[in-house]
């Protein structure tokens, strides 16, 4: 006889869906002894819970789960994509409108990078959209310093190895060049840490400005710097290939 799977959902998944934090950060909260179920502190995420069980984080009950929501945000340069910065730098989340619920970013942008950053109140949705298996294209406009031609950028099309790290194929097209400055569009799917800057340094170039204009099927469009725009559920669910609405 086949054993039935345990009832309910993994506790870290429940915390993430409540918008407290990502699933990975929820596992850290559990390991730190900050989560209790039915009055008992737990230390392992290997636990399924059902809706009738009372779960608390730092002594506070989880808020009633809101339906998953998704926003576009035009991140300005100079903001760190984190909730708390140990260096005291201004963060994305400190500069969001106060009318937004608690949200998390889908992926990150470096402090000096700008452009499209997707935000959600649902940790499970964030994890799903970040997974490399999705194979989503990230597209950037890059201002470069240094002499560059299309032939130089074409060197990235087959992938390169830098300091022992392999980078997959990148499509880079020169838009215009004048003197020591140029603009290029760069499309990639891996999204490794500081990937665009490291690839350009590999070509002997410096990145003077980096603007993300696309993440998967979502575009920055004409969204103004610092502005936030909610994507209707019917739109993003269609883009993600969801035929039926998920339950809130």
Short mmCIF file of the C-alpha atoms (twelve columns), coordinates in Angstrom:
data_MODEL
# 
_entry.id   MODEL 
# 
loop_
_atom_site.group_PDB 
_atom_site.id 
_atom_site.type_symbol 
_atom_site.label_atom_id 
_atom_site.label_alt_id 
_atom_site.label_comp_id 
_atom_site.label_asym_id 
_atom_site.label_seq_id 
_atom_site.Cartn_x 
_atom_site.Cartn_y 
_atom_site.Cartn_z 
_atom_site.pdbx_PDB_model_num 
ATOM 1   C CA . UNK A 1   0.000  0.000  0.000   1 
ATOM 2   C CA . UNK A 2   1.396  3.422  -0.994  1 
ATOM 3   C CA . UNK A 3   1.833  5.893  1.863   1 
ATOM 4   C CA . UNK A 4   -0.270 9.014  1.444   1 
ATOM 5   C CA . UNK A 5   1.571  12.359 1.489   1 
ATOM 6   C CA . UNK A 6   1.158  14.349 4.719   1 
ATOM 7   C CA . UNK A 7   -1.789 16.717 4.816   1 
ATOM 8   C CA . UNK A 8   -1.327 20.461 4.506   1 
ATOM 9   C CA . UNK A 9   1.596  22.497 3.177   1 
ATOM 10  C CA . UNK A 10  5.210  22.850 4.233   1 
ATOM 11  C CA . UNK A 11  5.441  25.422 6.975   1 
ATOM 12  C CA . UNK A 12  8.003  27.595 5.161   1 
ATOM 13  C CA . UNK A 13  5.683  27.712 2.155   1 
ATOM 14  C CA . UNK A 14  2.799  28.862 4.348   1 
ATOM 15  C CA . UNK A 15  4.922  31.644 5.846   1 
ATOM 16  C CA . UNK A 16  6.034  32.759 2.393   1 
ATOM 17  C CA . UNK A 17  2.476  32.796 1.061   1 
ATOM 18  C CA . UNK A 18  1.461  34.983 3.989   1 
ATOM 19  C CA . UNK A 19  3.922  37.583 2.681   1 
ATOM 20  C CA . UNK A 20  6.221  37.516 5.705   1 
ATOM 21  C CA . UNK A 21  9.346  36.717 3.693   1 
ATOM 22  C CA . UNK A 22  10.666 34.368 1.036   1 
ATOM 23  C CA . UNK A 23  10.533 30.612 1.542   1 
ATOM 24  C CA . UNK A 24  14.286 30.480 2.029   1 
ATOM 25  C CA . UNK A 25  14.189 33.224 4.671   1 
ATOM 26  C CA . UNK A 26  11.273 31.442 6.350   1 
ATOM 27  C CA . UNK A 27  13.469 28.372 6.757   1 
ATOM 28  C CA . UNK A 28  16.065 30.581 8.465   1 
ATOM 29  C CA . UNK A 29  13.400 31.929 10.855  1 
ATOM 30  C CA . UNK A 30  12.418 28.355 11.722  1 
ATOM 31  C CA . UNK A 31  16.032 27.314 12.335  1 
ATOM 32  C CA . UNK A 32  16.445 30.333 14.624  1 
ATOM 33  C CA . UNK A 33  13.525 29.198 16.784  1 
ATOM 34  C CA . UNK A 34  11.311 32.150 15.854  1 
ATOM 35  C CA . UNK A 35  8.343  30.096 14.644  1 
ATOM 36  C CA . UNK A 36  5.780  28.274 16.776  1 
ATOM 37  C CA . UNK A 37  2.924  25.945 15.824  1 
ATOM 38  C CA . UNK A 38  0.102  25.426 18.309  1 
ATOM 39  C CA . UNK A 39  2.251  27.024 21.000  1 
ATOM 40  C CA . UNK A 40  5.298  24.819 20.417  1 
ATOM 41  C CA . UNK A 41  8.522  26.271 18.994  1 
ATOM 42  C CA . UNK A 42  9.845  24.344 16.021  1 
ATOM 43  C CA . UNK A 43  13.363 24.177 14.585  1 
ATOM 44  C CA . UNK A 44  12.927 22.173 11.382  1 
ATOM 45  C CA . UNK A 45  11.086 23.165 8.177   1 
ATOM 46  C CA . UNK A 46  10.282 19.475 7.573   1 
ATOM 47  C CA . UNK A 47  6.744  19.944 8.817   1 
ATOM 48  C CA . UNK A 48  3.391  20.185 7.063   1 
ATOM 49  C CA . UNK A 49  0.641  22.202 8.685   1 
ATOM 50  C CA . UNK A 50  -3.087 22.451 8.028   1 
ATOM 51  C CA . UNK A 51  -5.302 25.570 8.181   1 
ATOM 52  C CA . UNK A 52  -6.660 24.612 11.619  1 
ATOM 53  C CA . UNK A 53  -3.200 24.881 13.210  1 
ATOM 54  C CA . UNK A 54  -2.130 28.174 14.776  1 
ATOM 55  C CA . UNK A 55  1.191  29.448 13.524  1 
ATOM 56  C CA . UNK A 56  3.126  32.389 14.931  1 
ATOM 57  C CA . UNK A 57  6.320  34.182 13.885  1 
ATOM 58  C CA . UNK A 58  8.078  36.111 16.655  1 
ATOM 59  C CA . UNK A 59  4.985  35.591 18.798  1 
ATOM 60  C CA . UNK A 60  2.594  37.157 16.279  1 
ATOM 61  C CA . UNK A 61  -0.043 35.152 14.385  1 
ATOM 62  C CA . UNK A 62  0.275  35.131 10.614  1 
ATOM 63  C CA . UNK A 63  -1.958 37.643 8.896   1 
ATOM 64  C CA . UNK A 64  -4.789 36.228 6.861   1 
ATOM 65  C CA . UNK A 65  -3.355 35.274 3.517   1 
ATOM 66  C CA . UNK A 66  -4.025 37.797 0.762   1 
ATOM 67  C CA . UNK A 67  -4.432 36.814 -2.863  1 
ATOM 68  C CA . UNK A 68  -1.132 36.808 -4.799  1 
ATOM 69  C CA . UNK A 69  -0.377 40.186 -6.364  1 
ATOM 70  C CA . UNK A 70  2.368  41.463 -8.656  1 
ATOM 71  C CA . UNK A 71  3.770  44.945 -9.300  1 
ATOM 72  C CA . UNK A 72  6.244  46.609 -11.655 1 
ATOM 73  C CA . UNK A 73  8.638  49.043 -9.981  1 
ATOM 74  C CA . UNK A 74  11.077 51.414 -11.672 1 
ATOM 75  C CA . UNK A 75  14.045 51.183 -9.324  1 
ATOM 76  C CA . UNK A 76  16.223 54.314 -9.222  1 
ATOM 77  C CA . UNK A 77  19.992 54.060 -8.968  1 
ATOM 78  C CA . UNK A 78  21.376 54.328 -5.431  1 
ATOM 79  C CA . UNK A 79  18.902 52.038 -3.649  1 
ATOM 80  C CA . UNK A 80  19.814 48.640 -2.213  1 
ATOM 81  C CA . UNK A 81  17.420 45.768 -2.976  1 
ATOM 82  C CA . UNK A 82  17.029 44.597 0.602   1 
ATOM 83  C CA . UNK A 83  14.747 45.223 3.581   1 
ATOM 84  C CA . UNK A 84  17.620 46.081 5.918   1 
ATOM 85  C CA . UNK A 85  21.096 47.228 4.931   1 
ATOM 86  C CA . UNK A 86  23.899 46.792 7.531   1 
ATOM 87  C CA . UNK A 87  25.718 49.775 6.001   1 
ATOM 88  C CA . UNK A 88  22.722 52.031 6.495   1 
ATOM 89  C CA . UNK A 89  22.228 52.773 2.800   1 
ATOM 90  C CA . UNK A 90  18.731 53.683 1.531   1 
ATOM 91  C CA . UNK A 91  16.754 50.646 0.405   1 
ATOM 92  C CA . UNK A 92  14.115 49.921 -2.200  1 
ATOM 93  C CA . UNK A 93  11.561 48.989 0.439   1 
ATOM 94  C CA . UNK A 94  12.033 52.207 2.417   1 
ATOM 95  C CA . UNK A 95  11.149 54.170 -0.696  1 
ATOM 96  C CA . UNK A 96  8.022  52.299 -1.775  1 
ATOM 97  C CA . UNK A 97  4.587  53.924 -1.347  1 
ATOM 98  C CA . UNK A 98  3.164  53.316 2.129   1 
ATOM 99  C CA . UNK A 99  -0.061 52.073 0.534   1 
ATOM 100 C CA . UNK A 100 1.649  48.845 -0.588  1 
ATOM 101 C CA . UNK A 101 1.397  45.742 1.617   1 
ATOM 102 C CA . UNK A 102 4.595  43.999 2.683   1 
ATOM 103 C CA . UNK A 103 6.265  42.918 -0.543  1 
ATOM 104 C CA . UNK A 104 9.450  41.186 -1.656  1 
ATOM 105 C CA . UNK A 105 11.448 41.543 -4.823  1 
ATOM 106 C CA . UNK A 106 11.671 38.926 -7.543  1 
ATOM 107 C CA . UNK A 107 15.410 38.824 -8.052  1 
ATOM 108 C CA . UNK A 108 17.567 41.844 -7.366  1 
ATOM 109 C CA . UNK A 109 19.225 44.826 -8.968  1 
ATOM 110 C CA . UNK A 110 22.604 46.127 -7.807  1 
ATOM 111 C CA . UNK A 111 22.676 49.403 -5.894  1 
ATOM 112 C CA . UNK A 112 23.875 51.335 -8.964  1 
ATOM 113 C CA . UNK A 113 21.582 49.543 -11.402 1 
ATOM 114 C CA . UNK A 114 18.135 50.838 -12.278 1 
ATOM 115 C CA . UNK A 115 15.004 49.889 -14.152 1 
ATOM 116 C CA . UNK A 116 12.441 47.104 -13.889 1 
ATOM 117 C CA . UNK A 117 12.130 45.297 -10.572 1 
ATOM 118 C CA . UNK A 118 9.144  43.014 -10.023 1 
ATOM 119 C CA . UNK A 119 7.532  42.959 -6.574  1 
ATOM 120 C CA . UNK A 120 5.066  40.518 -5.051  1 
ATOM 121 C CA . UNK A 121 3.320  39.835 -1.751  1 
ATOM 122 C CA . UNK A 122 3.556  36.076 -2.328  1 
ATOM 123 C CA . UNK A 123 6.782  34.248 -1.475  1 
ATOM 124 C CA . UNK A 124 5.868  31.135 -3.446  1 
ATOM 125 C CA . UNK A 125 5.230  33.217 -6.556  1 
ATOM 126 C CA . UNK A 126 8.564  35.002 -6.108  1 
ATOM 127 C CA . UNK A 127 10.431 31.716 -5.825  1 
ATOM 128 C CA . UNK A 128 8.719  30.320 -8.896  1 
ATOM 129 C CA . UNK A 129 9.579  33.363 -11.012 1 
ATOM 130 C CA . UNK A 130 13.210 33.427 -9.862  1 
ATOM 131 C CA . UNK A 131 13.970 29.800 -10.665 1 
ATOM 132 C CA . UNK A 132 16.628 29.401 -13.401 1 
ATOM 133 C CA . UNK A 133 14.523 26.615 -14.923 1 
ATOM 134 C CA . UNK A 134 12.067 29.280 -16.092 1 
ATOM 135 C CA . UNK A 135 14.728 30.363 -18.604 1 
ATOM 136 C CA . UNK A 136 13.380 33.908 -18.739 1 
ATOM 137 C CA . UNK A 137 15.253 36.580 -20.658 1 
ATOM 138 C CA . UNK A 138 16.479 39.639 -18.797 1 
ATOM 139 C CA . UNK A 139 17.111 42.571 -21.113 1 
ATOM 140 C CA . UNK A 140 19.186 45.656 -20.304 1 
ATOM 141 C CA . UNK A 141 20.265 48.903 -21.897 1 
ATOM 142 C CA . UNK A 142 23.883 49.545 -21.029 1 
ATOM 143 C CA . UNK A 143 25.967 52.690 -21.361 1 
ATOM 144 C CA . UNK A 144 29.583 51.680 -21.898 1 
ATOM 145 C CA . UNK A 145 32.882 53.506 -21.545 1 
ATOM 146 C CA . UNK A 146 35.628 52.359 -23.856 1 
ATOM 147 C CA . UNK A 147 36.166 51.697 -27.540 1 
ATOM 148 C CA . UNK A 148 33.761 48.988 -28.670 1 
ATOM 149 C CA . UNK A 149 32.402 47.559 -31.916 1 
ATOM 150 C CA . UNK A 150 29.790 44.919 -32.688 1 
ATOM 151 C CA . UNK A 151 32.560 42.380 -33.267 1 
ATOM 152 C CA . UNK A 152 33.663 42.793 -29.637 1 
ATOM 153 C CA . UNK A 153 30.145 42.214 -28.320 1 
ATOM 154 C CA . UNK A 154 29.705 39.171 -30.555 1 
ATOM 155 C CA . UNK A 155 32.398 37.408 -28.503 1 
ATOM 156 C CA . UNK A 156 29.751 36.871 -25.815 1 
ATOM 157 C CA . UNK A 157 27.341 35.003 -28.092 1 
ATOM 158 C CA . UNK A 158 28.885 31.569 -27.458 1 
ATOM 159 C CA . UNK A 159 29.412 32.043 -23.731 1 
ATOM 160 C CA . UNK A 160 32.685 32.776 -21.938 1 
ATOM 161 C CA . UNK A 161 34.558 31.702 -18.812 1 
ATOM 162 C CA . UNK A 162 35.810 34.410 -16.450 1 
ATOM 163 C CA . UNK A 163 37.942 33.571 -13.407 1 
ATOM 164 C CA . UNK A 164 36.679 29.996 -13.532 1 
ATOM 165 C CA . UNK A 165 33.006 30.986 -13.782 1 
ATOM 166 C CA . UNK A 166 31.141 29.925 -16.936 1 
ATOM 167 C CA . UNK A 167 28.667 32.397 -18.408 1 
ATOM 168 C CA . UNK A 168 26.113 31.225 -20.938 1 
ATOM 169 C CA . UNK A 169 25.428 32.805 -24.328 1 
ATOM 170 C CA . UNK A 170 24.596 36.507 -24.220 1 
ATOM 171 C CA . UNK A 171 23.148 38.541 -27.068 1 
ATOM 172 C CA . UNK A 172 24.622 42.040 -27.120 1 
ATOM 173 C CA . UNK A 173 23.820 44.561 -29.858 1 
ATOM 174 C CA . UNK A 174 25.558 47.896 -30.304 1 
ATOM 175 C CA . UNK A 175 22.970 50.671 -30.560 1 
ATOM 176 C CA . UNK A 176 25.245 53.646 -31.100 1 
ATOM 177 C CA . UNK A 177 28.770 54.786 -30.298 1 
ATOM 178 C CA . UNK A 178 30.444 58.168 -30.115 1 
ATOM 179 C CA . UNK A 179 34.019 58.593 -29.006 1 
ATOM 180 C CA . UNK A 180 34.648 56.583 -25.841 1 
ATOM 181 C CA . UNK A 181 30.980 56.127 -24.989 1 
ATOM 182 C CA . UNK A 182 28.405 53.734 -26.434 1 
ATOM 183 C CA . UNK A 183 24.944 52.335 -25.787 1 
ATOM 184 C CA . UNK A 184 24.203 48.628 -26.191 1 
ATOM 185 C CA . UNK A 185 21.283 46.281 -25.527 1 
ATOM 186 C CA . UNK A 186 22.131 43.075 -23.674 1 
ATOM 187 C CA . UNK A 187 19.889 40.010 -23.339 1 
ATOM 188 C CA . UNK A 188 20.705 37.074 -21.039 1 
ATOM 189 C CA . UNK A 189 18.908 34.250 -19.290 1 
ATOM 190 C CA . UNK A 190 21.175 33.210 -16.401 1 
ATOM 191 C CA . UNK A 191 21.203 36.411 -14.373 1 
ATOM 192 C CA . UNK A 192 24.337 35.646 -12.352 1 
ATOM 193 C CA . UNK A 193 25.468 38.201 -9.778  1 
ATOM 194 C CA . UNK A 194 26.809 41.346 -11.511 1 
ATOM 195 C CA . UNK A 195 26.873 39.385 -14.773 1 
ATOM 196 C CA . UNK A 196 26.615 42.295 -17.208 1 
ATOM 197 C CA . UNK A 197 29.365 44.292 -15.499 1 
ATOM 198 C CA . UNK A 198 31.724 41.314 -15.377 1 
ATOM 199 C CA . UNK A 199 31.115 40.456 -19.017 1 
ATOM 200 C CA . UNK A 200 31.830 44.017 -20.106 1 
ATOM 201 C CA . UNK A 201 34.974 44.152 -17.983 1 
ATOM 202 C CA . UNK A 202 36.034 40.950 -19.745 1 
ATOM 203 C CA . UNK A 203 35.833 42.955 -22.997 1 
ATOM 204 C CA . UNK A 204 37.857 45.794 -21.496 1 
ATOM 205 C CA . UNK A 205 34.838 48.058 -21.010 1 
ATOM 206 C CA . UNK A 206 33.308 49.826 -18.026 1 
ATOM 207 C CA . UNK A 207 29.586 50.048 -17.364 1 
ATOM 208 C CA . UNK A 208 28.595 53.665 -16.816 1 
ATOM 209 C CA . UNK A 209 24.865 52.964 -16.556 1 
ATOM 210 C CA . UNK A 210 22.758 49.799 -16.412 1 
ATOM 211 C CA . UNK A 211 18.989 49.827 -16.941 1 
ATOM 212 C CA . UNK A 212 16.855 46.683 -16.894 1 
ATOM 213 C CA . UNK A 213 14.001 47.057 -19.350 1 
ATOM 214 C CA . UNK A 214 12.586 43.528 -19.382 1 
ATOM 215 C CA . UNK A 215 12.227 40.513 -17.070 1 
ATOM 216 C CA . UNK A 216 10.670 37.554 -18.837 1 
ATOM 217 C CA . UNK A 217 7.384  38.690 -20.403 1 
ATOM 218 C CA . UNK A 218 7.248  41.865 -18.288 1 
ATOM 219 C CA . UNK A 219 8.513  45.221 -19.605 1 
ATOM 220 C CA . UNK A 220 9.492  48.514 -17.983 1 
ATOM 221 C CA . UNK A 221 7.678  50.461 -20.697 1 
ATOM 222 C CA . UNK A 222 7.065  54.112 -19.864 1 
ATOM 223 C CA . UNK A 223 6.919  53.592 -16.086 1 
ATOM 224 C CA . UNK A 224 8.523  56.638 -14.462 1 
ATOM 225 C CA . UNK A 225 11.506 56.407 -12.138 1 
ATOM 226 C CA . UNK A 226 10.398 55.473 -8.622  1 
ATOM 227 C CA . UNK A 227 6.870  54.632 -9.786  1 
ATOM 228 C CA . UNK A 228 4.964  51.443 -8.928  1 
ATOM 229 C CA . UNK A 229 2.253  49.894 -11.084 1 
ATOM 230 C CA . UNK A 230 0.195  46.818 -10.197 1 
ATOM 231 C CA . UNK A 231 -0.134 44.229 -12.954 1 
ATOM 232 C CA . UNK A 232 -3.728 42.926 -13.098 1 
ATOM 233 C CA . UNK A 233 -3.978 39.287 -12.003 1 
ATOM 234 C CA . UNK A 234 -5.608 38.213 -15.259 1 
ATOM 235 C CA . UNK A 235 -2.624 39.666 -17.157 1 
ATOM 236 C CA . UNK A 236 0.238  38.121 -15.184 1 
ATOM 237 C CA . UNK A 237 -1.519 34.783 -14.805 1 
ATOM 238 C CA . UNK A 238 -1.953 34.640 -18.563 1 
ATOM 239 C CA . UNK A 239 1.739  35.539 -19.021 1 
ATOM 240 C CA . UNK A 240 2.720  32.771 -16.621 1 
ATOM 241 C CA . UNK A 241 0.506  30.284 -18.442 1 
ATOM 242 C CA . UNK A 242 -1.991 29.867 -15.619 1 
ATOM 243 C CA . UNK A 243 -5.332 28.754 -17.002 1 
ATOM 244 C CA . UNK A 244 -7.148 28.962 -13.719 1 
ATOM 245 C CA . UNK A 245 -6.857 31.475 -10.903 1 
ATOM 246 C CA . UNK A 246 -5.094 30.250 -7.807  1 
ATOM 247 C CA . UNK A 247 -7.062 30.340 -4.585  1 
ATOM 248 C CA . UNK A 248 -6.234 33.271 -2.335  1 
# 
